[in-house]
Amino acid sequence: MNKVILVGRLTRDPEIRYSQGANAMAIARFSIAVDRRFKREGEPDADFFNCSAFGKQAEFVERYLKQGTKMVVVGRIQNDNYTNRDGQKVYSVQIMVDELEFAESKNASSGGADGGFSQPAARPTPGAAANDGFMNVPEGIDEELPFN
């Protein structure tokens, strides 16, 4: 089985292209930085992965993703090995995207002054009368309700 799940931030704005022909398809290329769980002295704090998305996924990338967006990427690893002009073998991998999800709220990704966290709105207490169109259920009426 070849399946990878990564959570990271886009390192730059995605590159979008369209294939040639009658049925032009969107192709999105982007890279994400994934923080390492354990950090050692002198080693990088993150790993960087190149990703490719096609069709509807690529259109989603084009519409909604930008540098810094935190994403969950589900896909498969594919080898992109080749021989360069000097005859040297170059080894690399590419993540072929199957699924994409946002890993944080839009407010958190915009980096508000509160760091993306906001206090929940004050809720009325259960017994308090609210002018919201709902009436309070009196105590002891539970026996009369058909859906109890």
Phi, psi and chi 1 to 4 in degrees:
 res  aa     phi    psi   chi1   chi2   chi3   chi4
   1 MET       -  135.1  178.6 -174.5  -68.4      -
   2 ASN  -119.9   94.4 -178.9   -3.5      -      -
   3 LYS  -143.3  135.4 -173.9  168.7 -173.7  169.0
   4 VAL  -133.3  140.9   61.7      -      -      -
   5 ILE  -125.0  121.4  -58.4  171.0      -      -
   6 LEU  -124.9  142.7  -58.9  169.4      -      -
   7 VAL  -122.4  120.2  178.2      -      -      -
   8 GLY  -166.8 -177.8      -      -      -      -
   9 ARG  -110.0  143.2  -67.0 -169.8 -176.5  -83.6
  10 LEU   -65.3  132.4  -90.7   69.3      -      -
  11 THR   -83.0  -20.5   61.0      -      -      -
  12 ARG  -157.7  168.7   62.4 -176.8 -174.3  -80.5
  13 ASP   -63.4  142.4  -71.2  -19.8      -      -
  14 PRO   -66.5  152.7   -4.3    9.9      -      -
  15 GLU   -99.6  126.0  -63.0  173.6   15.2      -
  16 ILE  -116.9  134.1  -49.1  -62.3      -      -
  17 ARG  -136.4  164.6  -63.6 -178.7 -173.2 -166.2
  18 TYR  -123.1  137.1  -72.4   86.3      -      -
  19 SER   -69.9  160.8   62.9      -      -      -
  20 GLN   -86.2  162.5  -60.1  -66.4  -38.8      -
  21 GLY   109.5 -178.2      -      -      -      -
  22 ALA   -65.5  -39.0      -      -      -      -
  23 ASN  -106.1   71.4  -63.1  -33.6      -      -
  24 ALA   -61.8  133.1      -      -      -      -
  25 MET  -121.7  139.6  177.0  175.6   50.2      -
  26 ALA   -72.8  140.6      -      -      -      -
  27 ILE  -130.4  121.5  -57.7  166.3      -      -
  28 ALA  -113.7  135.2      -      -      -      -
  29 ARG  -123.9  133.6  -68.7 -156.2  162.8   94.9
  30 PHE  -155.5  167.3   57.8   95.1      -      -
  31 SER  -129.1  148.8   65.3      -      -      -
  32 ILE  -124.1  147.2   62.3  171.2      -      -
  33 ALA  -102.1  124.6      -      -      -      -
  34 VAL  -112.6  118.6  178.2      -      -      -
  35 ASP   -62.6  140.0  -71.7  -24.7      -      -
  36 ARG   -79.3  141.5  -70.9 -172.3  177.0  179.1
  37 ARG   -68.0  -43.7  178.9  174.5  -94.8  175.7
  38 PHE  -115.2  127.8  -57.7  104.7      -      -
  39 LYS  -111.1  132.2  -61.2  172.4 -175.0  171.6
  40 ARG  -111.8  152.2  -65.9 -175.3 -179.2  148.4
  41 GLU   -56.8  128.9 -173.3   77.1   25.8      -
  42 GLY    83.6   -2.9      -      -      -      -
  43 GLU  -104.6  157.7  -71.3 -172.1    4.5      -
  44 PRO   -63.8  153.2   -7.8   13.8      -      -
  45 ASP   -84.9  -15.1  -66.3  -18.6      -      -
  46 ALA  -144.1  160.2      -      -      -      -
  47 ASP  -111.8  147.9  -67.9  -59.9      -      -
  48 PHE  -115.6  130.9  -61.6   87.0      -      -
  49 PHE  -125.8  131.9  -63.3   95.1      -      -
  50 ASN   -84.8  134.7  -66.3  -40.3      -      -
  51 CYS  -126.5  149.4  -57.5      -      -      -
  52 SER  -131.4  134.6  -66.7      -      -      -
  53 ALA  -126.8  150.6      -      -      -      -
  54 PHE  -130.0  155.5  -58.2   90.4      -      -
  55 GLY    62.2 -130.0      -      -      -      -
  56 LYS   -61.8  -37.1  -65.5  -71.6 -175.2 -168.5
  57 GLN   -62.5  -41.6  -65.2  -71.1   -6.8      -
  58 ALA   -66.3  -37.4      -      -      -      -
  59 GLU   -65.3  -37.7  -68.1  170.4   12.5      -
  60 PHE   -61.6  -45.1  175.5   84.8      -      -
  61 VAL   -58.6  -47.1  168.6      -      -      -
  62 GLU   -60.6  -40.4  179.1  178.2   31.9      -
  63 ARG   -77.2  -38.8 -161.8  169.3  -65.9  123.5
  64 TYR  -117.7  -16.8  -61.5  109.8      -      -
  65 LEU  -100.9  145.2  -56.3 -171.4      -      -
  66 LYS  -149.3  171.8   61.6 -179.3  177.0   36.5
  67 GLN   -54.1  134.0 -179.6  178.3   -7.4      -
  68 GLY    93.7  -14.0      -      -      -      -
  69 THR   -66.0  131.6  -54.3      -      -      -
  70 LYS   -88.7  125.2 -170.0  170.5 -173.4 -179.7
  71 MET  -131.3  154.6  -63.1  -60.6  -59.8      -
  72 VAL  -105.1  123.1  176.6      -      -      -
  73 VAL  -115.5  126.0  174.9      -      -      -
  74 VAL  -117.1  130.1  179.0      -      -      -
  75 GLY  -171.4 -154.1      -      -      -      -
  76 ARG  -132.0  154.2   58.5 -170.7  165.6   78.5
  77 ILE   -91.9  134.5  -61.2  174.0      -      -
  78 GLN  -129.6  136.0  179.7  173.9  -58.3      -
  79 ASN   -72.6  136.6  -71.3  -37.7      -      -
  80 ASP  -122.2   52.1  -89.2  -10.8      -      -
  81 ASN   -80.4  142.5  -56.3  -21.9      -      -
  82 TYR  -155.0  167.5   62.9   94.7      -      -
  83 THR  -105.6  125.5  -55.7      -      -      -
  84 ASN   -79.9 -178.1   66.8   13.9      -      -
  85 ARG   -62.4  -26.9  -66.1  179.6 -169.7  169.1
  86 ASP   -84.8    3.0  -60.9  -29.2      -      -
  87 GLY    82.8    9.0      -      -      -      -
  88 GLN   -90.2  140.1  -62.7  172.4  -31.9      -
  89 LYS   -78.7  127.4 -170.9   76.8  170.7  172.4
  90 VAL  -110.8  127.2  177.4      -      -      -
  91 TYR  -108.4  129.8  -61.7   93.2      -      -
  92 SER  -154.7  163.2   67.5      -      -      -
  93 VAL  -125.2  156.1  -64.8      -      -      -
  94 GLN  -131.7  141.1  178.5   93.1  -34.5      -
  95 ILE   -94.7  118.6  -53.1  -60.0      -      -
  96 MET   -92.0  111.5  -53.8  -52.3  -75.7      -
  97 VAL   -76.4  129.9  177.1      -      -      -
  98 ASP  -105.6  -36.8  -66.3  -34.0      -      -
  99 GLU  -140.6  148.5  -58.5  171.2   40.4      -
 100 LEU  -134.7  141.0  -77.9  168.8      -      -
 101 GLU  -144.1  148.7  -72.3 -176.3   34.6      -
 102 PHE   -71.8  141.9  -70.4  105.5      -      -
 103 ALA  -104.7    1.4      -      -      -      -
 104 GLU  -155.8  165.7   64.7 -174.1   -4.9      -
 105 SER   -72.5  161.5   69.6      -      -      -
 106 LYS   -61.9  -38.1 -173.7  174.5 -177.8  179.1
 107 ASN   -62.7  -42.2 -175.2   33.5      -      -
 108 ALA   -67.8  -37.4      -      -      -      -
 109 SER   -73.5  -21.9   65.6      -      -      -
 110 SER   -79.5   -9.2   65.7      -      -      -
 111 GLY    66.4   51.8      -      -      -      -
 112 GLY   -60.9  171.3      -      -      -      -
 113 ALA   -63.1  -23.6      -      -      -      -
 114 ASP   -94.0   14.8   58.2    1.1      -      -
 115 GLY    72.8   18.4      -      -      -      -
 116 GLY    92.6   -3.9      -      -      -      -
 117 PHE  -104.8  136.5  -62.9  101.9      -      -
 118 SER  -130.3  151.0   58.9      -      -      -
 119 GLN   -72.9  138.6  -65.8  -65.8  -33.6      -
 120 PRO   -66.9  150.7   18.8  -25.8      -      -
 121 ALA   -64.7  147.3      -      -      -      -
 122 ALA   -64.5  131.8      -      -      -      -
 123 ARG  -100.8  142.3  -68.7 -169.8 -139.9  169.5
 124 PRO   -70.2  150.1   21.0  -27.3      -      -
 125 THR   -69.8  152.9   58.6      -      -      -
 126 PRO   -56.3  -35.5  -23.7   30.0      -      -
 127 GLY   -85.4  -10.0      -      -      -      -
 128 ALA   -74.1  138.8      -      -      -      -
 129 ALA   -78.3  127.8      -      -      -      -
 130 ALA  -116.8  148.1      -      -      -      -
 131 ASN   -92.6   50.6 -123.5   -2.6      -      -
 132 ASP  -111.3   11.6   59.4    2.3      -      -
 133 GLY    92.0   -4.2      -      -      -      -
 134 PHE  -106.1  145.2  -66.8   96.2      -      -
 135 MET  -103.7  150.3   84.4  175.6 -158.8      -
 136 ASN   -75.8  139.7  -68.5  -32.6      -      -
 137 VAL   -84.5  125.2  178.2      -      -      -
 138 PRO   -67.2  153.3   -6.7   12.9      -      -
 139 GLU   -62.6  145.4  -65.8  -67.3  -35.1      -
 140 GLY    81.4    3.1      -      -      -      -
 141 ILE   -90.3   -2.3 -162.7  166.9      -      -
 142 ASP   -55.0  -35.0  -66.2  -22.8      -      -
 143 GLU   -67.4  -24.2  -63.9   80.8   30.9      -
 144 GLU   -88.8  -14.4  -62.5  176.7   27.0      -
 145 LEU   -77.4  132.8  -64.2  175.0      -      -
 146 PRO   -74.1  -18.3   25.6  -32.3      -      -
 147 PHE  -108.4   29.7   48.4   82.7      -      -
 148 ASN   -75.0      - -169.8    5.9      -      -
